Every structure is written in structure tokens, then in C-alpha cells.
């Protein structure tokens, strides 16, 4: 999955299959804001899991 863009924010997921964890890096206008960590099982995280995390972030921050 590539980056997700919403309202000037960019969410860039990355993950490690070996460690079974990942993070979504949050940027606004090119400036790094924070990292949202997560865990998953299987060969890669489900797109729905990443989309849900982005949606929750947007809801919490009124985006």
C-alpha cells in the first residue's frame, strides 16, 4: 500500500514482516508530525487495518 493523503496530511505506512510490526508516518505540508505504531500477523498488514488507523487519526484531529 502506498501513501494516503487527506486534507493536506500524508500518511506513509511501512512495516516489517519479520518483526510483525509497522508504523504510519504522519506528515502535514511535508513536515513530519508523528508515528503511529501497529502490529499485524501474516505476510503483510491488511489494507483495512491501515485505513482504519488513518480514519481514527483524522477523526481524533478533526480532519
PyMOL Python script that loads the backbone (N, CA, C, O; Angstrom):
from pymol import cmd

cmd.read_pdbstr("""\
ATOM      1  N   UNK A   1       0.843  -1.172   0.000  1.00  0.00           N
ATOM      2  CA  UNK A   1       0.000   0.000   0.000  1.00  0.00           C
ATOM      3  C   UNK A   1       0.889   1.235   0.000  1.00  0.00           C
ATOM      4  O   UNK A   1       1.900   1.285   0.700  1.00  0.00           O
ATOM      5  N   UNK A   2       0.511   2.210  -0.775  1.00  0.00           N
ATOM      6  CA  UNK A   2       1.255   3.461  -0.838  1.00  0.00           C
ATOM      7  C   UNK A   2       0.738   4.472   0.165  1.00  0.00           C
ATOM      8  O   UNK A   2      -0.060   4.149   1.045  1.00  0.00           O
ATOM      9  N   UNK A   3       1.197   5.673   0.019  1.00  0.00           N
ATOM     10  CA  UNK A   3       0.804   6.752   0.923  1.00  0.00           C
ATOM     11  C   UNK A   3      -0.671   7.110   0.733  1.00  0.00           C
ATOM     12  O   UNK A   3      -1.237   6.953  -0.349  1.00  0.00           O
ATOM     13  N   UNK A   4      -1.270   7.594   1.818  1.00  0.00           N
ATOM     14  CA  UNK A   4      -2.663   8.048   1.819  1.00  0.00           C
ATOM     15  C   UNK A   4      -2.632   9.545   2.086  1.00  0.00           C
ATOM     16  O   UNK A   4      -1.939   9.999   2.996  1.00  0.00           O
ATOM     17  N   UNK A   5      -3.377  10.315   1.300  1.00  0.00           N
ATOM     18  CA  UNK A   5      -3.424  11.765   1.504  1.00  0.00           C
ATOM     19  C   UNK A   5      -4.832  12.196   1.853  1.00  0.00           C
ATOM     20  O   UNK A   5      -5.800  11.808   1.200  1.00  0.00           O
ATOM     21  N   UNK A   6      -4.929  13.010   2.900  1.00  0.00           N
ATOM     22  CA  UNK A   6      -6.221  13.551   3.336  1.00  0.00           C
ATOM     23  C   UNK A   6      -6.025  14.955   3.882  1.00  0.00           C
ATOM     24  O   UNK A   6      -5.249  15.156   4.816  1.00  0.00           O
ATOM     25  N   UNK A   7      -6.720  15.923   3.308  1.00  0.00           N
ATOM     26  CA  UNK A   7      -6.753  17.306   3.813  1.00  0.00           C
ATOM     27  C   UNK A   7      -5.369  17.894   4.092  1.00  0.00           C
ATOM     28  O   UNK A   7      -5.163  18.526   5.129  1.00  0.00           O
ATOM     29  N   UNK A   8      -4.432  17.693   3.187  1.00  0.00           N
ATOM     30  CA  UNK A   8      -3.089  18.237   3.369  1.00  0.00           C
ATOM     31  C   UNK A   8      -2.184  17.376   4.238  1.00  0.00           C
ATOM     32  O   UNK A   8      -1.018  17.713   4.441  1.00  0.00           O
ATOM     33  N   UNK A   9      -2.707  16.274   4.750  1.00  0.00           N
ATOM     34  CA  UNK A   9      -1.919  15.341   5.546  1.00  0.00           C
ATOM     35  C   UNK A   9      -1.538  14.153   4.676  1.00  0.00           C
ATOM     36  O   UNK A   9      -2.307  13.726   3.815  1.00  0.00           O
ATOM     37  N   UNK A  10      -0.357  13.632   4.910  1.00  0.00           N
ATOM     38  CA  UNK A  10       0.123  12.455   4.174  1.00  0.00           C
ATOM     39  C   UNK A  10       0.471  11.380   5.196  1.00  0.00           C
ATOM     40  O   UNK A  10       1.186  11.641   6.164  1.00  0.00           O
ATOM     41  N   UNK A  11      -0.037  10.175   4.977  1.00  0.00           N
ATOM     42  CA  UNK A  11       0.175   9.033   5.855  1.00  0.00           C
ATOM     43  C   UNK A  11       0.966   7.987   5.071  1.00  0.00           C
ATOM     44  O   UNK A  11       0.472   7.429   4.091  1.00  0.00           O
ATOM     45  N   UNK A  12       2.192   7.728   5.511  1.00  0.00           N
ATOM     46  CA  UNK A  12       3.079   6.803   4.807  1.00  0.00           C
ATOM     47  C   UNK A  12       3.322   5.556   5.658  1.00  0.00           C
ATOM     48  O   UNK A  12       4.078   5.606   6.629  1.00  0.00           O
ATOM     49  N   UNK A  13       2.682   4.433   5.299  1.00  0.00           N
ATOM     50  CA  UNK A  13       2.877   3.200   6.071  1.00  0.00           C
ATOM     51  C   UNK A  13       4.177   2.493   5.685  1.00  0.00           C
ATOM     52  O   UNK A  13       4.616   2.534   4.535  1.00  0.00           O
ATOM     53  N   UNK A  14       4.771   1.851   6.677  1.00  0.00           N
ATOM     54  CA  UNK A  14       5.904   0.958   6.448  1.00  0.00           C
ATOM     55  C   UNK A  14       5.789  -0.162   7.466  1.00  0.00           C
ATOM     56  O   UNK A  14       5.212   0.022   8.537  1.00  0.00           O
ATOM     57  N   UNK A  15       6.346  -1.337   7.126  1.00  0.00           N
ATOM     58  CA  UNK A  15       6.206  -2.462   8.036  1.00  0.00           C
ATOM     59  C   UNK A  15       7.334  -3.465   7.838  1.00  0.00           C
ATOM     60  O   UNK A  15       8.015  -3.474   6.813  1.00  0.00           O
ATOM     61  N   UNK A  16       7.512  -4.308   8.849  1.00  0.00           N
ATOM     62  CA  UNK A  16       8.491  -5.382   8.820  1.00  0.00           C
ATOM     63  C   UNK A  16       7.760  -6.707   8.964  1.00  0.00           C
ATOM     64  O   UNK A  16       7.087  -6.943   9.968  1.00  0.00           O
ATOM     65  N   UNK A  17       7.889  -7.569   7.966  1.00  0.00           N
ATOM     66  CA  UNK A  17       7.257  -8.884   8.024  1.00  0.00           C
ATOM     67  C   UNK A  17       7.932  -9.733   9.105  1.00  0.00           C
ATOM     68  O   UNK A  17       7.263 -10.492   9.806  1.00  0.00           O
ATOM     69  N   UNK A  18       9.237  -9.608   9.238  1.00  0.00           N
ATOM     70  CA  UNK A  18       9.980 -10.393  10.218  1.00  0.00           C
ATOM     71  C   UNK A  18       9.547 -10.035  11.636  1.00  0.00           C
ATOM     72  O   UNK A  18       9.304 -10.922  12.454  1.00  0.00           O
ATOM     73  N   UNK A  19       9.452  -8.751  11.927  1.00  0.00           N
ATOM     74  CA  UNK A  19       9.073  -8.297  13.277  1.00  0.00           C
ATOM     75  C   UNK A  19       7.572  -8.284  13.507  1.00  0.00           C
ATOM     76  O   UNK A  19       7.118  -8.196  14.648  1.00  0.00           O
ATOM     77  N   UNK A  20       6.789  -8.372  12.420  1.00  0.00           N
ATOM     78  CA  UNK A  20       5.327  -8.334  12.505  1.00  0.00           C
ATOM     79  C   UNK A  20       4.822  -7.041  13.133  1.00  0.00           C
ATOM     80  O   UNK A  20       3.853  -7.054  13.892  1.00  0.00           O
ATOM     81  N   UNK A  21       5.486  -5.911  12.813  1.00  0.00           N
ATOM     82  CA  UNK A  21       5.018  -4.616  13.282  1.00  0.00           C
ATOM     83  C   UNK A  21       5.257  -3.575  12.193  1.00  0.00           C
ATOM     84  O   UNK A  21       5.950  -3.820  11.206  1.00  0.00           O
ATOM     85  N   UNK A  22       4.668  -2.427  12.405  1.00  0.00           N
ATOM     86  CA  UNK A  22       4.808  -1.369  11.412  1.00  0.00           C
ATOM     87  C   UNK A  22       4.497  -0.028  12.016  1.00  0.00           C
ATOM     88  O   UNK A  22       4.251   0.101  13.215  1.00  0.00           O
ATOM     89  N   UNK A  23       4.513   0.979  11.147  1.00  0.00           N
ATOM     90  CA  UNK A  23       4.218   2.335  11.583  1.00  0.00           C
ATOM     91  C   UNK A  23       3.648   3.114  10.406  1.00  0.00           C
ATOM     92  O   UNK A  23       3.943   2.831   9.244  1.00  0.00           O
ATOM     93  N   UNK A  24       2.842   4.080  10.732  1.00  0.00           N
ATOM     94  CA  UNK A  24       2.342   5.026   9.742  1.00  0.00           C
ATOM     95  C   UNK A  24       2.943   6.370  10.114  1.00  0.00           C
ATOM     96  O   UNK A  24       2.690   6.890  11.200  1.00  0.00           O
ATOM     97  N   UNK A  25       3.736   6.929   9.217  1.00  0.00           N
ATOM     98  CA  UNK A  25       4.347   8.236   9.460  1.00  0.00           C
ATOM     99  C   UNK A  25       3.400   9.314   8.962  1.00  0.00           C
ATOM    100  O   UNK A  25       2.955   9.280   7.815  1.00  0.00           O
ATOM    101  N   UNK A  26       3.095  10.264   9.824  1.00  0.00           N
ATOM    102  CA  UNK A  26       2.138  11.323   9.521  1.00  0.00           C
ATOM    103  C   UNK A  26       2.904  12.612   9.208  1.00  0.00           C
ATOM    104  O   UNK A  26       3.744  13.061   9.989  1.00  0.00           O
ATOM    105  N   UNK A  27       2.592  13.194   8.046  1.00  0.00           N
ATOM    106  CA  UNK A  27       3.200  14.449   7.613  1.00  0.00           C
ATOM    107  C   UNK A  27       2.102  15.464   7.309  1.00  0.00           C
ATOM    108  O   UNK A  27       1.012  15.097   6.873  1.00  0.00           O
ATOM    109  N   UNK A  28       2.395  16.733   7.541  1.00  0.00           N
ATOM    110  CA  UNK A  28       1.485  17.802   7.148  1.00  0.00           C
ATOM    111  C   UNK A  28       2.313  18.846   6.420  1.00  0.00           C
ATOM    112  O   UNK A  28       3.257  19.409   6.974  1.00  0.00           O
ATOM    113  N   UNK A  29       1.943  19.097   5.162  1.00  0.00           N
ATOM    114  CA  UNK A  29       2.694  20.026   4.311  1.00  0.00           C
ATOM    115  C   UNK A  29       4.181  19.701   4.301  1.00  0.00           C
ATOM    116  O   UNK A  29       5.024  20.597   4.344  1.00  0.00           O
ATOM    117  N   UNK A  30       4.495  18.405   4.245  1.00  0.00           N
ATOM    118  CA  UNK A  30       5.877  17.953   4.164  1.00  0.00           C
ATOM    119  C   UNK A  30       6.610  17.864   5.485  1.00  0.00           C
ATOM    120  O   UNK A  30       7.749  17.398   5.523  1.00  0.00           O
ATOM    121  N   UNK A  31       5.988  18.301   6.571  1.00  0.00           N
ATOM    122  CA  UNK A  31       6.631  18.270   7.889  1.00  0.00           C
ATOM    123  C   UNK A  31       6.176  17.033   8.659  1.00  0.00           C
ATOM    124  O   UNK A  31       4.979  16.779   8.790  1.00  0.00           O
ATOM    125  N   UNK A  32       7.143  16.266   9.167  1.00  0.00           N
ATOM    126  CA  UNK A  32       6.835  15.085   9.967  1.00  0.00           C
ATOM    127  C   UNK A  32       6.171  15.499  11.265  1.00  0.00           C
ATOM    128  O   UNK A  32       6.662  16.387  11.963  1.00  0.00           O
ATOM    129  N   UNK A  33       5.030  14.844  11.599  1.00  0.00           N
ATOM    130  CA  UNK A  33       4.312  15.141  12.838  1.00  0.00           C
ATOM    131  C   UNK A  33       4.459  14.041  13.882  1.00  0.00           C
ATOM    132  O   UNK A  33       4.816  14.303  15.030  1.00  0.00           O
ATOM    133  N   UNK A  34       4.178  12.806  13.470  1.00  0.00           N
ATOM    134  CA  UNK A  34       4.245  11.709  14.432  1.00  0.00           C
ATOM    135  C   UNK A  34       4.233  10.364  13.736  1.00  0.00           C
ATOM    136  O   UNK A  34       4.030  10.262  12.526  1.00  0.00           O
ATOM    137  N   UNK A  35       4.458   9.325  14.546  1.00  0.00           N
ATOM    138  CA  UNK A  35       4.481   7.954  14.068  1.00  0.00           C
ATOM    139  C   UNK A  35       3.406   7.167  14.805  1.00  0.00           C
ATOM    140  O   UNK A  35       3.344   7.183  16.035  1.00  0.00           O
ATOM    141  N   UNK A  36       2.562   6.480  14.046  1.00  0.00           N
ATOM    142  CA  UNK A  36       1.512   5.646  14.623  1.00  0.00           C
ATOM    143  C   UNK A  36       1.951   4.188  14.477  1.00  0.00           C
ATOM    144  O   UNK A  36       1.982   3.661  13.365  1.00  0.00           O
ATOM    145  N   UNK A  37       2.288   3.538  15.584  1.00  0.00           N
ATOM    146  CA  UNK A  37       2.788   2.165  15.539  1.00  0.00           C
ATOM    147  C   UNK A  37       1.635   1.165  15.569  1.00  0.00           C
ATOM    148  O   UNK A  37       0.575   1.434  16.135  1.00  0.00           O
ATOM    149  N   UNK A  38       1.864   0.001  14.946  1.00  0.00           N
ATOM    150  CA  UNK A  38       0.867  -1.062  14.959  1.00  0.00           C
ATOM    151  C   UNK A  38       1.543  -2.418  14.801  1.00  0.00           C
ATOM    152  O   UNK A  38       2.707  -2.510  14.412  1.00  0.00           O
ATOM    153  N   UNK A  39       0.788  -3.467  15.113  1.00  0.00           N
ATOM    154  CA  UNK A  39       1.231  -4.847  14.944  1.00  0.00           C
ATOM    155  C   UNK A  39       0.268  -5.542  13.999  1.00  0.00           C
ATOM    156  O   UNK A  39      -0.881  -5.125  13.855  1.00  0.00           O
ATOM    157  N   UNK A  40       0.739  -6.600  13.356  1.00  0.00           N
ATOM    158  CA  UNK A  40      -0.107  -7.368  12.448  1.00  0.00           C
ATOM    159  C   UNK A  40       0.377  -8.811  12.423  1.00  0.00           C
ATOM    160  O   UNK A  40       1.447  -9.122  12.947  1.00  0.00           O
ATOM    161  N   UNK A  41      -0.402  -9.683  11.819  1.00  0.00           N
ATOM    162  CA  UNK A  41       0.011 -11.068  11.638  1.00  0.00           C
ATOM    163  C   UNK A  41      -0.128 -11.412  10.154  1.00  0.00           C
ATOM    164  O   UNK A  41      -0.905 -10.789   9.430  1.00  0.00           O
ATOM    165  N   UNK A  42       0.620 -12.388   9.727  1.00  0.00           N
ATOM    166  CA  UNK A  42       0.586 -12.782   8.325  1.00  0.00           C
ATOM    167  C   UNK A  42       1.740 -12.177   7.551  1.00  0.00           C
ATOM    168  O   UNK A  42       2.724 -11.712   8.127  1.00  0.00           O
ATOM    169  N   UNK A  43       1.599 -12.193   6.226  1.00  0.00           N
ATOM    170  CA  UNK A  43       2.674 -11.720   5.352  1.00  0.00           C
ATOM    171  C   UNK A  43       2.744 -10.207   5.242  1.00  0.00           C
ATOM    172  O   UNK A  43       3.794  -9.657   4.911  1.00  0.00           O
ATOM    173  N   UNK A  44       1.644  -9.533   5.515  1.00  0.00           N
ATOM    174  CA  UNK A  44       1.608  -8.073   5.455  1.00  0.00           C
ATOM    175  C   UNK A  44       0.361  -7.582   6.171  1.00  0.00           C
ATOM    176  O   UNK A  44      -0.587  -8.345   6.355  1.00  0.00           O
ATOM    177  N   UNK A  45       0.351  -6.308   6.579  1.00  0.00           N
ATOM    178  CA  UNK A  45      -0.847  -5.787   7.249  1.00  0.00           C
ATOM    179  C   UNK A  45      -1.994  -5.648   6.250  1.00  0.00           C
ATOM    180  O   UNK A  45      -1.775  -5.394   5.065  1.00  0.00           O
ATOM    181  N   UNK A  46      -3.187  -5.815   6.735  1.00  0.00           N
ATOM    182  CA  UNK A  46      -4.368  -5.655   5.892  1.00  0.00           C
ATOM    183  C   UNK A  46      -4.577  -4.176   5.570  1.00  0.00           C
ATOM    184  O   UNK A  46      -4.403  -3.316   6.433  1.00  0.00           O
ATOM    185  N   UNK A  47      -4.945  -3.891   4.340  1.00  0.00           N
ATOM    186  CA  UNK A  47      -5.228  -2.507   3.940  1.00  0.00           C
ATOM    187  C   UNK A  47      -6.300  -1.890   4.827  1.00  0.00           C
ATOM    188  O   UNK A  47      -6.234  -0.706   5.158  1.00  0.00           O
ATOM    189  N   UNK A  48      -7.287  -2.693   5.212  1.00  0.00           N
ATOM    190  CA  UNK A  48      -8.368  -2.194   6.074  1.00  0.00           C
ATOM    191  C   UNK A  48      -7.838  -1.733   7.424  1.00  0.00           C
ATOM    192  O   UNK A  48      -8.337  -0.757   7.984  1.00  0.00           O
ATOM    193  N   UNK A  49      -6.829  -2.428   7.953  1.00  0.00           N
ATOM    194  CA  UNK A  49      -6.237  -2.051   9.242  1.00  0.00           C
ATOM    195  C   UNK A  49      -5.588  -0.672   9.130  1.00  0.00           C
ATOM    196  O   UNK A  49      -5.767   0.173  10.007  1.00  0.00           O
ATOM    197  N   UNK A  50      -4.845  -0.448   8.063  1.00  0.00           N
ATOM    198  CA  UNK A  50      -4.171   0.832   7.863  1.00  0.00           C
ATOM    199  C   UNK A  50      -5.187   1.940   7.616  1.00  0.00           C
ATOM    200  O   UNK A  50      -5.071   3.029   8.178  1.00  0.00           O
ATOM    201  N   UNK A  51      -6.181   1.666   6.778  1.00  0.00           N
ATOM    202  CA  UNK A  51      -7.223   2.654   6.500  1.00  0.00           C
ATOM    203  C   UNK A  51      -7.967   3.040   7.772  1.00  0.00           C
ATOM    204  O   UNK A  51      -8.296   4.210   7.966  1.00  0.00           O
ATOM    205  N   UNK A  52      -8.232   2.070   8.636  1.00  0.00           N
ATOM    206  CA  UNK A  52      -8.944   2.338   9.888  1.00  0.00           C
ATOM    207  C   UNK A  52      -8.102   3.216  10.812  1.00  0.00           C
ATOM    208  O   UNK A  52      -8.627   4.126  11.454  1.00  0.00           O
ATOM    209  N   UNK A  53      -6.810   2.948  10.879  1.00  0.00           N
ATOM    210  CA  UNK A  53      -5.934   3.770  11.713  1.00  0.00           C
ATOM    211  C   UNK A  53      -5.890   5.206  11.210  1.00  0.00           C
ATOM    212  O   UNK A  53      -5.897   6.142  12.010  1.00  0.00           O
ATOM    213  N   UNK A  54      -5.846   5.388   9.901  1.00  0.00           N
ATOM    214  CA  UNK A  54      -5.848   6.735   9.315  1.00  0.00           C
ATOM    215  C   UNK A  54      -7.179   7.426   9.615  1.00  0.00           C
ATOM    216  O   UNK A  54      -7.202   8.601   9.981  1.00  0.00           O
ATOM    217  N   UNK A  55      -8.282   6.698   9.461  1.00  0.00           N
ATOM    218  CA  UNK A  55      -9.602   7.268   9.734  1.00  0.00           C
ATOM    219  C   UNK A  55      -9.723   7.687  11.199  1.00  0.00           C
ATOM    220  O   UNK A  55     -10.258   8.756  11.493  1.00  0.00           O
ATOM    221  N   UNK A  56      -9.233   6.859  12.114  1.00  0.00           N
ATOM    222  CA  UNK A  56      -9.284   7.202  13.545  1.00  0.00           C
ATOM    223  C   UNK A  56      -8.446   8.437  13.832  1.00  0.00           C
ATOM    224  O   UNK A  56      -8.864   9.306  14.598  1.00  0.00           O
ATOM    225  N   UNK A  57      -7.272   8.524  13.229  1.00  0.00           N
ATOM    226  CA  UNK A  57      -6.412   9.696  13.413  1.00  0.00           C
ATOM    227  C   UNK A  57      -7.141  10.939  12.927  1.00  0.00           C
ATOM    228  O   UNK A  57      -7.170  11.956  13.621  1.00  0.00           O
ATOM    229  N   UNK A  58      -7.726  10.864  11.744  1.00  0.00           N
ATOM    230  CA  UNK A  58      -8.448  12.009  11.176  1.00  0.00           C
ATOM    231  C   UNK A  58      -9.618  12.424  12.059  1.00  0.00           C
ATOM    232  O   UNK A  58      -9.846  13.617  12.260  1.00  0.00           O
ATOM    233  N   UNK A  59     -10.360  11.456  12.588  1.00  0.00           N
ATOM    234  CA  UNK A  59     -11.489  11.755  13.473  1.00  0.00           C
ATOM    235  C   UNK A  59     -11.019  12.427  14.764  1.00  0.00           C
ATOM    236  O   UNK A  59     -11.622  13.404  15.208  1.00  0.00           O
ATOM    237  N   UNK A  60      -9.951  11.913  15.365  1.00  0.00           N
ATOM    238  CA  UNK A  60      -9.426  12.496  16.617  1.00  0.00           C
ATOM    239  C   UNK A  60      -8.940  13.923  16.429  1.00  0.00           C
ATOM    240  O   UNK A  60      -9.019  14.740  17.347  1.00  0.00           O
ATOM    241  N   UNK A  61      -8.428  14.225  15.217  1.00  0.00           N
ATOM    242  CA  UNK A  61      -7.851  15.536  14.971  1.00  0.00           C
ATOM    243  C   UNK A  61      -8.768  16.442  14.145  1.00  0.00           C
ATOM    244  O   UNK A  61      -8.354  17.513  13.702  1.00  0.00           O
ATOM    245  N   UNK A  62     -10.006  16.009  13.943  1.00  0.00           N
ATOM    246  CA  UNK A  62     -10.989  16.835  13.236  1.00  0.00           C
ATOM    247  C   UNK A  62     -10.641  17.123  11.783  1.00  0.00           C
ATOM    248  O   UNK A  62     -10.902  18.216  11.279  1.00  0.00           O
ATOM    249  N   UNK A  63     -10.060  16.153  11.122  1.00  0.00           N
ATOM    250  CA  UNK A  63      -9.679  16.353   9.713  1.00  0.00           C
ATOM    251  C   UNK A  63     -10.773  15.886   8.777  1.00  0.00           C
ATOM    252  O   UNK A  63     -10.625  15.979   7.559  1.00  0.00           O
TER     253      UNK A  63
END
""", "prot")
cmd.dss("prot")
cmd.show_as("cartoon", "prot")
cmd.util.cbc("prot")
cmd.orient("prot")
